[in-house]
Amino acid sequence: MNVINKSKTDRILASGKVKLNLGSGHHNYPDYINIDLNPEVSTDIDIQHDITDLSIFPDDSIDEVVCYHVIEHLGHRKVPEFFREIFRVLKTGGKFTFETPNLAAALEQFCKKRANSGEIQGDIGDNSIYHTIYGGQQDAGSVHLGCFTRWQLMVMLKWAGFEETKIVPELPLRGVEYGPDWNIRLVCIKEKIS
């Protein structure tokens, strides 16, 4: 772990309202501890660290976690444990919001028309179906190792400890020009464990 912005990190940790932006990349928020491992795609991060290892935070210590367009870079085998770690560090009532490409929507759109026909948005290139599934591939941090359906995400979140009634879909903020289903955005609230 490399703490780059110690004064900000210490201030947030002492504030009593700790919020994490995991896999922050170029999207850094002033009231969050922005954590990313890849210096190639991360600017102005607060901590350089592997986001799948949250052992630097105690149980029930975090109020909010955001993770936008990150889990597709982790791979399908790491995501369930990543969700479980987020559940562990969240306080009761804590919120986890994430957004990721919707594999089902991308494949459905792709299959509506003949592949490589040029008739659908994004046969190839930036913001294409290939970009959605495989990532931009401009650097080591922009390769997608997994892509998920809403059902798969719900199964993994429930396994991690989140109750289905506390997993709420929201309209995604990215990719909306291709329709509201192009990406999946979920807000998960940690309930008290009985």
N, C-alpha and C positions, 0 to 999 in steps of 0.2 A: 504494500500500500504506500502510495506517495501523496501526502497531503500537500497540495499546491497552494491553496488559499486558506491558510490556518486561521486567520482572524475571522473570516466569514464562517468557516466551519464551526469554530468554537462558539461564535455568537449564536448561531442557529441551534447548536446542541444545548446551549445554556438557556435558550428562550422558552423551553417547555412546549414548543410546537415545532416538532422536527418533521421536515418534509424532504423527500429524496426524489431526484430526477435521475433515474437509472438509464444508462446508455444515452447520455445527454447529447453527445455529438456536438453539432453546431447550435443546438437549442438549449441555451442555458438560462435559467430563471433566477432572479435575484433573491427570492425568499426560500429557495430550495438548495440543498447540497447537491451539486451536479457531479455525477460520478460516471466516468467512462474509462475504459482500458486503452483504447486505441488512440494514440496521439496523432495519427494520420488524419483522423476525421473529427477530432475533438479540439475545440478552442475554448479558452476561459473556463476549464473545468476546475472544480474545487478539490476533488480527489481522483487520482489515477489509480484505478483498482478494477479487478474482475467483479462485475456486478452479480455473478452467480454465487459469489462467496460473500454473504452478508454477516459473517461471523464477527465483523468489527462492530456490529450493533447488538445490544442485548435483546432478549425476548421482550415483547410488548413495550417497545421504546419509540416507535415511529408513528406519527399521526397520519401521514399521507405518503403514498408512493405513486409517481407517474412514470410511465414507460411507453413512449410513443415510437412505433415502428422500430422495435428492438428485438422482440422475441423471435422473429423470423431469421435473425442473424445468429441465434444461439443453437439452433438445431432441435429437432423434435424430441430427442432423448433428454436434453437438458431442461426443457421448459417445465415439465411437471415439478421437478425438484426446485427450480427457480421460483415457481408459484408457492411452493411449500415454505421456502425461506422468507418470501414476502409476508405470507400469513404469520409466520413465527415472529417477525420483528414488529408487525403492526400492533398497535394498542387496540383494545376492544373499542369498536366504533370507528377504527381507522379505515381509511379509504385507499383503494388501489385502482387506478384508472390506467388502461392501456389501449393501444390501437395497433392493429396489424392487418396486412392484406387478407382478403377473404378468398381463399382458394376456390371455394365452390362457385362464387360469382365470376371469378376470372375464367375458370374452365367452362362454365355455362356460356359466357359471352364468346369465348373462343370457339366453342362447338356450334354456336348458332350459325356461323358462316364457315365456309371452307378455310382451313388453315392457310396462311400466307396469301389470302385473296386480296388483301388491301381494302376489303369492304368493312372491316371492323376497326374500331379505334385501337391503334397500337398493335399491329402485327409484330413490329420490331421497333427498337429505339427507346428513347426516354419515355417514361410513363406508359409503356406498352404492357401487354399481357406478359411478355417475356420478362420485362423489368419487374413486374409485380411478383412473378413466381421465382425468378432467379436473382433479383437484385440488380442494381446499376452496374456493378462490377468495375467501377472506376478505380477502386483501391481495395485493400484487404478487408476493410470494414464494410464494404457495400455488396457483399455476397450473401444471398439468402440461403440458409441451410435447412430451412423448414418453412412450410406454409400450411395454414390451418383452416378448418371449417369452424363455424360457430359451435357445432355439436362437440367436436374434439376439444375445443377450449373449455366448454362447460364441464366435460368429463374430467379434465385435468384440474380445473379450479375446485371442483367438488372433492377430488382426491386430496388436494392440498389443504382442505378444511373450510373453504367458503361454502355457505349455505346457498342453495339454488335461488331461494327467494331474495337473497341479498346480492345477486348478480344481475345488474340492470343494463340493458343495451342503451346506448346513446347514438345519436347521429355522428358519424365520423367527421373529422375536420379536414382530412386529406383525401384526395382522390374523388371528391364529390362531383367533379365535372364528368365523371364516368358513371354516376348514379350513386344513390345512397348505400348500396350494398357492396361497393367495390372494396371497402375496408370494413373491419369489425372494430367497434369501440365498446368496451365493457367497463362498468364501474362496479367494483366489488367492495362490500363493507364487511369487516370482520365482526362477527357476532361473538358474544360471550360463550365460551366453551363450557358445556354442562358436565 
